[in-house]
Amino acid sequence: MVSRSSATWLGCVQRNCCLTLCNFSIPEELEFQYGRVNLLLLKILEPARQDESIQRIAVHLCNALVCQVDNHHKEAVGKMGFVKTMLNLIQKKLQDRMCDQVMEFSWSALWNITDETPDNCQMFLNCRGMSLFLDCLKEFPDKQELHRNMLGLLGNVAEVRALRPQLLTPQFISVFRQENVHCLDLLDSKADGIEVSYNACGVLSHIVFDGPEAWGMEEPLRDTVMDKMMAAIQSWDVTSRRNINYRSFEPILRLLPQSIAPVSQHWATWALFNLVSVYPSKYCPLLVKEGGIVLLEKVLELQTSHEETKDMARYDLTY
């Protein structure tokens, strides 16, 4: 058993070490010890009860370390127990009925580490991540930043086709509709600008993209959900400045040349229109580099594409 004085001394050392790490440019200046630093931070976050300030700094550092690294690094950190550690922190905060920076940073870190990393998305589902998502929505219905982070993460999960069937449950899909039991309406949410509504629609765009055969639910009806998605998209201001950063358009582009879910195509075209018009110097080169021009031209050729979708595609092609 560790004495109180020893625990206090250890806490001081951990806090000072974390504060020192905050002075580095992350992750660039820690690249040479990337794995070791992550292991140490996860070790600090292991105890069920931890000094609040140490916990907050350590989670912030964990989030920063997985924010701008390649998928190889994310997969390696995932195998260290990163996903499970973040979910344990969320579970503890949920038990305490507390939505603080640790809770929000933990969901943000999960959003970052699952980005284009299917193995980490699978870990999230295996560790009861969906149950925690639903419980957090129920417990914290007014926490806008929390909702944005959680839906960003679920957008990453929904991009993995093999995992989408695990999202197709009435309990999950109902949280996007006004009739759900928690009185939330994530598609119509005006929280954090358009970000919550946009992320909610992104999750559903990938799910309905699998077609009516994959839906497999009597309620809610797929057509009803798609109508609600279209209404939400039409309510957004296409000149909105965004609190989001895309490293690749690939998950969006795959929704363009298809007719099985026109609303998914509409969401994808809107997303590109918004990003290339508001941030042309950043996203126009990315659109060209990843073959988006050819795919947008195919949208114009499809008879199933909505006229409004085609109009946005034409605008995209002019940038």
C-alpha positions in Angstrom: 0.0 0.0 0.0 1.3 3.5 -0.9 1.4 5.9 2.0 -0.4 9.3 1.7 2.9 11.2 1.6 4.3 8.9 -1.1 1.1 9.3 -3.2 1.3 13.1 -2.8 5.0 13.1 -3.9 4.1 10.8 -6.9 1.2 13.1 -7.8 3.6 16.2 -7.8 6.1 14.3 -10.1 3.3 13.3 -12.5 1.8 16.8 -12.6 5.2 18.4 -13.3 6.1 15.8 -16.0 2.8 16.4 -17.7 3.2 20.2 -17.5 6.7 19.8 -19.0 5.4 17.8 -21.9 2.9 20.6 -22.6 5.8 22.8 -23.5 6.8 20.6 -26.5 5.3 20.9 -30.0 3.1 17.8 -30.1 3.4 15.4 -31.7 6.4 16.5 -33.7 9.0 17.0 -30.9 7.9 13.8 -29.2 8.1 11.6 -32.3 11.3 9.9 -31.2 9.7 8.7 -27.9 6.1 8.5 -29.2 5.2 5.0 -27.9 6.9 5.5 -24.5 5.2 8.8 -23.9 1.8 7.3 -24.7 2.4 4.4 -22.4 3.4 6.6 -19.5 0.3 8.8 -19.9 -2.0 5.8 -20.1 -0.3 4.5 -16.9 -1.0 7.8 -15.2 -4.7 7.5 -16.2 -5.1 3.9 -14.9 -6.2 4.6 -11.3 -9.9 4.8 -10.8 -9.4 7.8 -8.6 -6.9 10.4 -9.8 -6.0 14.0 -9.0 -8.4 16.0 -11.2 -5.7 18.4 -12.5 -3.3 15.6 -13.4 -6.1 13.7 -15.2 -7.2 16.7 -17.2 -3.6 17.5 -18.4 -2.9 13.8 -19.2 -6.1 13.4 -21.2 -5.3 16.6 -23.1 -1.9 15.3 -23.9 -3.3 12.0 -25.1 -5.7 13.8 -27.4 -2.9 16.0 -28.8 -0.7 12.9 -29.4 -3.2 11.2 -31.6 -4.6 14.2 -33.4 -2.1 14.7 -36.2 -0.4 11.4 -36.7 -0.6 8.6 -39.3 -2.7 5.5 -39.0 0.2 3.3 -38.1 0.8 5.4 -34.9 -2.9 5.3 -34.1 -3.1 1.6 -34.5 0.0 1.1 -32.3 -1.5 3.3 -29.5 -4.8 1.6 -29.8 -3.1 -1.7 -29.0 -1.6 -0.2 -25.9 -5.1 0.2 -24.4 -5.8 3.8 -25.4 -9.4 3.1 -26.4 -10.2 1.2 -23.2 -8.5 3.7 -21.0 -10.6 6.6 -22.5 -13.8 4.6 -22.1 -13.0 3.8 -18.5 -12.6 7.6 -17.8 -15.9 8.2 -19.5 -17.6 5.5 -17.4 -16.2 7.0 -14.2 -17.4 10.5 -15.1 -20.8 9.1 -16.1 -21.1 7.3 -12.7 -20.3 10.7 -11.0 -22.8 12.4 -13.4 -20.1 14.9 -14.3 -19.5 16.3 -17.8 -16.2 18.2 -17.5 -13.1 18.7 -19.6 -11.9 15.2 -18.9 -15.2 13.8 -20.3 -15.1 16.0 -23.4 -11.3 15.5 -24.0 -11.8 11.7 -23.7 -14.5 11.6 -26.4 -12.4 14.0 -28.5 -9.4 11.6 -28.2 -11.5 8.7 -29.2 -12.7 10.7 -32.2 -9.1 11.3 -33.3 -7.8 7.8 -32.7 -10.6 6.2 -34.7 -10.2 8.4 -37.7 -9.6 6.1 -40.7 -8.5 3.4 -38.3 -11.0 0.4 -38.4 -9.2 -1.6 -35.8 -9.7 1.1 -33.2 -13.3 1.6 -34.3 -13.8 -2.2 -33.6 -12.2 -1.8 -30.2 -14.6 1.0 -29.4 -17.6 -1.2 -30.1 -16.0 -4.2 -28.3 -15.6 -2.1 -25.1 -19.3 -1.2 -24.9 -18.7 2.2 -26.5 -22.2 2.4 -28.0 -23.8 1.9 -24.5 -21.7 4.7 -23.1 -22.7 6.9 -26.1 -26.4 6.4 -25.4 -25.9 6.8 -21.6 -24.0 10.1 -22.1 -26.8 11.4 -24.4 -29.4 10.6 -21.8 -27.4 12.0 -18.9 -26.1 15.1 -20.6 -28.8 16.2 -23.2 -27.6 19.8 -23.3 -23.8 19.4 -23.6 -23.2 20.6 -27.2 -19.4 20.0 -27.4 -19.9 16.5 -26.0 -22.5 15.7 -28.7 -20.2 17.0 -31.4 -17.3 14.9 -30.3 -19.4 11.7 -29.8 -21.0 12.0 -33.2 -17.6 12.7 -34.8 -16.4 9.4 -33.4 -19.5 7.5 -34.5 -19.0 9.0 -38.0 -15.6 7.2 -38.1 -17.3 4.0 -37.0 -20.0 4.4 -39.7 -17.4 4.8 -42.4 -16.3 1.2 -41.8 -18.8 -0.9 -43.8 -18.2 -4.1 -41.8 -19.1 -2.3 -38.5 -22.2 -0.5 -39.7 -24.6 -3.4 -38.9 -23.8 -2.9 -35.2 -25.2 0.7 -35.5 -28.4 -0.4 -37.1 -30.6 -0.7 -34.0 -33.8 1.2 -33.2 -32.2 2.4 -30.0 -29.4 4.1 -31.8 -31.2 5.4 -34.9 -34.0 6.9 -32.7 -31.6 9.4 -31.1 -31.5 11.3 -34.4 -35.3 11.8 -34.5 -37.5 14.1 -32.4 -39.7 11.2 -31.3 -36.9 9.5 -29.4 -37.4 8.8 -25.7 -34.7 11.3 -24.6 -36.4 14.2 -26.4 -33.2 14.8 -28.4 -33.3 15.7 -32.1 -29.7 15.5 -33.2 -30.5 16.1 -36.9 -32.3 19.3 -36.2 -29.8 20.5 -33.6 -28.5 24.0 -33.9 -25.9 23.4 -31.3 -22.3 24.5 -32.1 -23.4 26.1 -35.3 -24.2 23.2 -37.7 -21.6 20.8 -36.3 -23.9 18.5 -34.3 -26.5 18.3 -37.1 -23.8 17.9 -39.7 -22.1 15.0 -37.9 -25.4 13.3 -37.2 -26.3 13.5 -40.8 -22.8 12.2 -41.8 -23.3 9.1 -39.6 -26.7 8.3 -41.2 -25.4 9.0 -44.7 -23.0 6.1 -44.4 -25.7 3.9 -42.8 -28.4 4.5 -45.4 -25.8 4.1 -48.2 -25.9 0.3 -47.6 -29.4 0.2 -49.1 -32.9 -0.8 -48.0 -31.9 -4.5 -47.7 -29.4 -3.7 -45.0 -31.8 -1.5 -43.0 -33.7 -4.5 -41.5 -35.8 -2.4 -39.1 -39.5 -1.7 -39.2 -39.2 1.4 -37.1 -37.9 3.9 -37.8 -38.5 3.6 -41.6 -35.5 4.2 -43.8 -37.4 6.6 -46.0 -38.6 8.6 -43.0 -35.0 9.0 -41.8 -33.8 10.0 -45.2 -36.5 12.7 -45.5 -35.5 14.1 -42.2 -31.9 14.1 -43.3 -32.7 16.1 -46.4 -34.7 18.6 -44.4 -31.8 19.1 -42.1 -29.2 19.6 -44.9 -31.5 22.2 -46.6 -31.6 24.2 -43.3 -27.8 24.7 -43.2 -26.0 27.8 -44.3 -23.4 26.7 -46.9 -21.2 29.6 -46.0 -20.8 28.3 -42.4 -17.3 28.4 -41.0 -16.4 25.0 -39.6 -14.8 23.5 -36.5 -13.5 20.5 -38.4 -10.4 19.3 -40.1 -10.3 16.8 -43.0 -7.1 15.1 -43.9 -8.8 13.1 -46.7 -12.1 13.4 -48.6 -12.2 9.7 -49.4 -15.1 8.8 -47.0 -17.1 11.7 -48.5 -16.2 10.9 -52.1 -17.3 7.3 -51.9 -20.9 8.6 -51.4 -21.0 10.5 -54.7 -21.4 8.2 -57.7 -24.4 6.2 -56.5 -28.2 6.2 -56.7 -29.1 3.9 -53.8 -29.2 6.8 -51.3 -29.6 10.2 -53.0 -29.6 11.9 -49.6 -26.2 10.5 -48.9 -25.0 11.9 -52.2 -26.6 15.2 -51.3 -24.8 15.4 -47.9 -21.5 14.6 -49.5 -21.9 17.2 -52.2 -23.0 19.8 -49.7 -19.9 19.0 -47.5 -17.6 19.5 -50.5 -19.3 22.7 -51.6 -19.0 24.2 -48.1 -15.4 23.2 -47.6 -14.0 24.3 -51.0 -16.0 27.6 -51.0 -15.1 28.6 -47.5 -11.6 27.2 -47.4 -10.5 27.1 -51.1 -6.8 27.2 -50.6 -6.9 24.3 -48.2 -9.5 22.0 -49.7 -9.5 22.6 -53.5 -6.1 21.0 -53.9 -7.3 18.0 -51.8 -10.4 17.6 -53.9 -8.4 17.5 -57.1 -5.7 15.3 -55.7 -8.2 12.6 -54.5 -10.1 12.4 -57.8 -13.1 14.4 -56.7 -13.6 16.2 -60.0 -14.4 13.0 -62.0 -16.8 11.9 -59.3 -18.6 15.2 -59.2 -19.0 15.0 -63.0 -20.6 11.6 -62.5 -23.1 13.2 -60.1 -24.2 15.5 -63.0 -24.7 12.5 -65.3 -26.9 10.5 -62.9 -30.7 10.9 -63.4 -31.3 10.0 -59.7 -29.3 13.0 -58.5 -31.5 15.9 -57.1 -31.3 19.1 -59.0 -30.1 20.9 -55.9 -27.4 18.3 -55.6 -26.4 18.9 -59.2 -26.3 22.7 -58.7 -23.9 22.2 -55.8 -21.7 19.8 -57.8 -21.5 22.5 -60.6 -20.4 25.0 -58.0 -17.8 22.6 -56.7 -16.4 22.2 -60.2 -15.9 25.9 -60.7 -13.5 26.3 -57.8 
